[in-house]
C-alpha cells in the first residue's frame, strides 16, 4: 500500500498541533511518523522513500496558506533545500 498525500498532510498538521505555537518541524519528522505507522501495520518502509510525498503535501499546505517554511529563522517563499515547517 502506498502512502497517500492526504496522510502526509494529516501527519504534518498533527505534528504541528503537538508543538508550541510558532514551533517548527522538519519534514523528515513527518516521514518518520508515517514510516512508524507503516511499521506498526507490519508493512515497513524506509522513511527516506516517503520524503517525495511529504514534500508534495507540504507544497500544497504552503499554497493553501496553512503553513510557512523557513530555514535558520529566515522565511522561504517556496521549498528549496533544507527547510522547517511552521503552522500559521
FIFIVO-829876 format. One record per atom (N, C-alpha, C): residue in one letter; atom name; x, y, z. Coordinates in pm, 1 decimal. Atoms other than C-alpha are relative to their C-alpha. Example, Ala and Ser with C-alpha at 12.3 -4.5 7.8 and 13.67 -1.06 7.14 Angstrom:
PT  resn  name         X         Y         Z
PT     A     N      89.0    -119.0       0.0
PT     A    CA    1230.0    -450.0     780.0
PT     A     C      90.0     120.0       0.0
PT     S     N     -82.0    -119.0      -6.0
PT     S    CA    1367.0    -106.0     714.0
PT     S     C     -77.0     109.0      73.0
! end
This chain:
PT  resn  name         X         Y         Z
PT     X     N      84.8    -118.0       0.0
PT     X    CA       0.0       0.0       0.0
PT     X     C      89.3     124.3       0.0
PT     X     N     -76.0    -123.5      10.0
PT     X    CA     131.8     341.9     -95.1
PT     X     C     -56.8     102.8      96.8
PT     X     N      44.9    -106.7     -88.7
PT     X    CA     118.9     633.6     147.4
PT     X     C     -55.6     112.4     -85.9
PT     X     N      65.4    -104.8      77.6
PT     X    CA    -123.7     890.9      11.2
PT     X     C      34.2     137.6      56.1
PT     X     N     -28.6    -137.4     -38.3
PT     X    CA     -66.4    1264.5      16.1
PT     X     C     -88.8      48.8     114.9
PT     X     N      82.3     -44.4    -113.1
PT     X    CA    -367.7    1322.7     247.0
PT     X     C      53.7     -48.4     135.7
PT     X     N     -59.0      48.6    -126.1
PT     X    CA    -199.1    1105.6     512.2
PT     X     C     121.2      82.1      38.3
PT     X     N    -117.1     -83.4     -28.2
PT     X    CA     118.3    1313.3     479.0
PT     X     C     -44.4     137.2      49.2
PT     X     N      55.5    -128.9     -46.0
PT     X    CA     -86.9    1633.4     513.9
PT     X     C     -47.8     -12.5     144.4
PT     X     N      53.5      21.4    -134.3
PT     X    CA    -264.8    1495.0     820.4
PT     X     C     112.2     -16.5     102.2
PT     X     N    -112.1      21.2     -91.3
PT     X    CA      61.2    1381.2     978.0
PT     X     C      75.1     130.9      26.0
PT     X     N     -66.6    -129.1     -15.8
PT     X    CA     219.8    1723.1     916.7
PT     X     C     -77.1      87.1      97.9
PT     X     N      83.1     -84.0     -86.1
PT     X    CA     -70.4    1906.2    1079.6
PT     X     C      -9.0     -56.4     141.8
PT     X     N       4.5      62.4    -133.1
PT     X    CA     -85.7    1656.6    1367.7
PT     X     C     128.1      29.2      77.8
PT     X     N    -126.3     -29.8     -67.5
PT     X    CA     283.2    1702.1    1447.3
PT     X     C       7.8     146.7      39.8
PT     X     N      -0.3    -142.5     -32.4
PT     X    CA     248.4    2079.3    1431.1
PT     X     C     -95.0      30.1     115.3
PT     X     N      97.0     -20.0    -106.9
PT     X    CA     -55.7    2059.5    1657.3
PT     X     C      51.4     -40.6     137.2
PT     X     N     -59.0      45.1    -126.9
PT     X    CA     154.9    1889.8    1924.0
PT     X     C     112.2      92.3      47.5
PT     X     N    -110.1     -90.8     -33.7
PT     X    CA     412.3    2169.5    1923.9
PT     X     C     -52.5     132.4      53.6
PT     X     N      34.4    -132.8     -49.5
PT     X    CA     411.8    2506.5    2092.7
PT     X     C     -28.1      92.7    -117.7
PT     X     N      32.0     -97.9     102.7
PT     X    CA     269.6    2796.5    1896.4
PT     X     C     128.7      61.6     -53.8
PT     X     N    -119.8     -56.9      62.6
PT     X    CA     534.9    2915.0    1649.5
PT     X     C     115.3     -97.3     -15.2
PT     X     N    -105.7     100.0      13.0
PT     X    CA     743.0    2598.1    1679.4
PT     X     C      -1.2     -58.9    -140.5
PT     X     N     -11.6      58.4     132.9
PT     X    CA     866.5    2426.9    1364.7
PT     X     C      28.4    -149.1       8.5
PT     X     N     -36.4     141.1      12.4
PT     X    CA     907.1    2069.5    1247.9
PT     X     C      81.6     -17.6    -127.5
PT     X     N     -77.3      37.6     118.5
PT     X    CA    1140.7    1908.1     999.5
PT     X     C     -85.2     -95.7     -83.1
PT     X     N      78.4      93.1      81.5
PT     X    CA     981.3    1731.2     702.9
PT     X     C      36.3    -146.3      24.6
PT     X     N     -38.0     139.1     -27.5
PT     X    CA    1179.2    1420.7     796.2
PT     X     C     -75.7     -55.5     120.1
PT     X     N      80.9      45.9    -112.5
PT     X    CA     979.8    1406.5    1121.5
PT     X     C    -132.8     -55.9     -49.7
PT     X     N     125.8      47.2      58.5
PT     X    CA     663.9    1367.4     912.7
PT     X     C      22.8    -136.3     -65.1
PT     X     N     -30.1     126.1      67.9
PT     X    CA     822.1    1093.7     701.1
PT     X     C      26.1    -111.6     100.8
PT     X     N     -27.9     101.7    -102.7
PT     X    CA     946.1     911.6    1011.9
PT     X     C    -128.5     -44.2      69.3
PT     X     N     127.9      35.1     -62.9
PT     X    CA     599.2     927.6    1168.1
PT     X     C     -81.5     -90.8     -92.1
PT     X     N      71.7      84.4      95.7
PT     X    CA     444.4     784.1     852.2
PT     X     C      62.8    -138.5      -8.6
PT     X     N     -68.4     129.3       5.6
PT     X    CA     707.3     510.0     838.2
PT     X     C     -28.8     -81.5     125.3
PT     X     N      30.2      70.5    -124.9
PT     X    CA     640.6     424.0    1202.8
PT     X     C    -140.4     -57.8      -4.4
PT     X     N     135.8      52.1      14.9
PT     X    CA     269.1     388.4    1124.0
PT     X     C       1.0    -124.9     -87.3
PT     X     N      -8.3     116.2      89.7
PT     X    CA     355.8     151.4     839.5
PT     X     C      64.2    -117.1      72.4
PT     X     N     -63.8     107.0     -75.4
PT     X    CA     588.3     -45.3    1068.9
PT     X     C    -100.3     -67.1      93.2
PT     X     N     100.8      54.0     -91.1
PT     X    CA     302.6     -85.0    1315.2
PT     X     C     -96.5     -91.2     -74.4
PT     X     N      87.0      83.2      83.4
PT     X    CA      99.2    -231.9    1030.1
PT     X     C      77.2    -114.9     -64.9
PT     X     N     -91.0     101.3      54.2
PT     X    CA     391.8    -469.5     952.3
PT     X     C      21.5      15.9    -150.4
PT     X     N     -25.4     -31.5     140.0
PT     X    CA     431.2    -301.4     615.1
PT     X     C     112.7     103.8      -1.6
PT     X     N    -111.8     -91.2     -22.9
PT     X    CA     773.5    -147.8     682.8
PT     X     C      43.5      72.2    -126.6
PT     X     N     -53.4     -79.1     110.0
PT     X    CA     912.3     128.7     465.1
PT     X     C     102.9      96.2      58.6
PT     X     N    -101.5     -95.3     -41.4
PT     X    CA    1223.7     339.8     492.2
PT     X     C     -57.5     140.5      -9.8
PT     X     N      57.8    -135.0      -1.9
PT     X    CA    1125.0     695.7     587.8
PT     X     C      50.2      85.3    -115.7
PT     X     N     -55.1     -81.1     110.4
PT     X    CA    1352.7     839.2     315.7
PT     X     C     -82.5     -16.7    -128.3
PT     X     N      82.3      25.4     118.6
PT     X    CA    1132.3     679.5      49.2
PT     X     C    -131.5      78.6       5.0
PT     X     N     123.8     -75.8     -16.0
PT     X    CA     839.1     881.2     187.8
PT     X     C      19.5     150.7     -18.3
PT     X     N     -25.9    -144.7       9.2
PT     X    CA    1008.8    1222.3     150.0
PT     X     C     -67.7      66.8    -120.5
PT     X     N      66.5     -68.5     111.8
PT     X    CA     872.5    1298.5    -201.8
PT     X     C    -148.2      28.8      26.7
PT     X     N     141.5     -22.6     -28.7
PT     X    CA     511.6    1257.2     -84.0
PT     X     C     -16.3     104.6     110.1
PT     X     N       2.9    -103.0    -105.2
PT     X    CA     584.3    1466.6     226.3
PT     X     C      23.6     136.9     -62.2
PT     X     N     -26.2    -128.4      66.4
PT     X    CA     734.3    1742.5       9.7
PT     X     C    -121.9      47.1     -79.1
PT     X     N     118.3     -36.2      78.9
PT     X    CA     429.0    1734.6    -217.9
PT     X     C    -112.7      49.0      90.6
PT     X     N     103.8     -42.0     -94.4
PT     X    CA     192.9    1759.3      79.2
PT     X     C      32.1     136.8      58.9
PT     X     N     -42.1    -129.7     -54.3
PT     X    CA     392.8    2048.1     225.1
PT     X     C     -19.9     109.6    -103.9
PT     X     N      21.9     -98.9     106.7
PT     X    CA     384.5    2228.3    -110.4
PT     X     C    -146.8      41.4      -6.7
PT     X     N     143.1     -30.9       1.3
PT     X    CA       3.4    2205.2    -105.4
PT     X     C     -39.9      84.4     120.0
PT     X     N      33.0     -75.5    -120.4
PT     X    CA     -17.4    2329.9     252.4
PT     X     C      50.7     143.6      -9.0
PT     X     N     -54.0    -135.0      20.2
PT     X    CA     203.9    2627.3     162.3
PT     X     C     -89.9      76.9     -96.0
PT     X     N      84.5     -65.4     100.4
PT     X    CA      -7.9    2707.6    -144.9
PT     X     C    -135.9      39.5      58.1
PT     X     N     128.7     -28.0     -64.1
PT     X    CA    -321.9    2696.7      71.7
PT     X     C      11.8     100.5     113.9
PT     X     N     -21.3     -96.0    -107.8
PT     X    CA    -165.8    2930.3     329.1
PT     X     C     -17.0     -57.3     139.3
PT     X     N      16.6      67.1    -129.1
PT     X    CA    -184.0    2675.5     609.6
PT     X     C     130.7      -2.5      78.4
PT     X     N    -131.8       3.5     -63.8
PT     X    CA     190.8    2657.6     680.7
PT     X     C      93.8      97.9     -69.6
PT     X     N    -108.7     -79.6      56.5
PT     X    CA     501.0    2866.3     624.0
PT     X     C     127.6     -79.7      13.1
PT     X     N    -129.0      67.2      -1.8
PT     X    CA     851.6    2749.2     551.6
PT     X     C     108.6      97.2      42.4
PT     X     N    -114.6     -83.1     -38.7
PT     X    CA    1178.3    2875.4     693.9
PT     X     C     124.4     -87.0       4.4
PT     X     N    -127.2      68.0     -22.3
PT     X    CA    1543.2    2788.4     727.6
PT     X     C      88.4      93.6      79.6
PT     X     N     -83.3     -78.0     -91.5
PT     X    CA    1759.3    2910.9    1014.8
PT     X     C     -65.5     134.2      32.3
PT     X     N      74.3    -118.1     -39.1
PT     X    CA    1486.8    3160.1    1103.5
PT     X     C     -41.1      92.0    -112.8
PT     X     N      35.2     -83.0     114.9
PT     X    CA    1460.4    3311.4     755.7
PT     X     C    -115.6     -63.9     -76.3
PT     X     N     116.1      49.8      73.5
PT     X    CA    1128.1    3280.0     573.2
PT     X     C      39.3     -42.4    -141.4
PT     X     N     -17.8      47.9     136.9
PT     X    CA    1122.0    3082.9     248.6
PT     X     C    -134.3      11.5     -72.0
PT     X     N     124.2     -11.2      78.1
PT     X    CA     864.5    3160.6     -20.6
PT     X     C     -42.6    -136.4     -53.8
PT     X     N      27.3     134.3      51.2
PT     X    CA     891.8    2808.2    -163.0
PT     X     C     102.2     -96.2      57.7
PT     X     N     -89.3     104.9     -49.7
PT     X    CA    1051.9    2481.9     -67.0
PT     X     C     122.7      -8.7     -88.7
PT     X     N    -126.2      11.7      73.0
PT     X    CA    1417.9    2476.5    -167.1
PT     X     C     108.3     -38.5      99.7
PT     X     N    -102.7      44.4     -93.6
PT     X    CA    1693.5    2282.5       2.0
PT     X     C     -60.6     -35.6     134.4
PT     X     N      52.5      32.4    -132.6
PT     X    CA    1660.6    2221.1     374.7
PT     X     C    -102.0     105.8      44.0
PT     X     N     101.8     -93.2     -46.4
PT     X    CA    1356.5    2375.7     540.2
PT     X     C     -68.4     -54.2     124.5
PT     X     N      82.0      33.0    -116.9
PT     X    CA    1139.1    2380.0     850.4
PT     X     C    -142.7      44.8     -31.2
PT     X     N     141.8     -26.9      24.4
PT     X    CA     758.4    2391.2     862.6
PT     X     C     -60.6      59.8     127.0
PT     X     N      69.1     -65.4    -111.9
PT     X    CA     551.9    2623.6    1084.1
PT     X     C    -146.0      21.3     -37.3
PT     X     N     141.8     -23.5      24.1
PT     X    CA     175.8    2640.4    1118.0
PT     X     C     -29.2     148.6      14.4
PT     X     N      35.2    -142.7      -3.9
PT     X    CA      22.7    2981.8    1051.4
PT     X     C    -113.3      19.2      99.5
! end
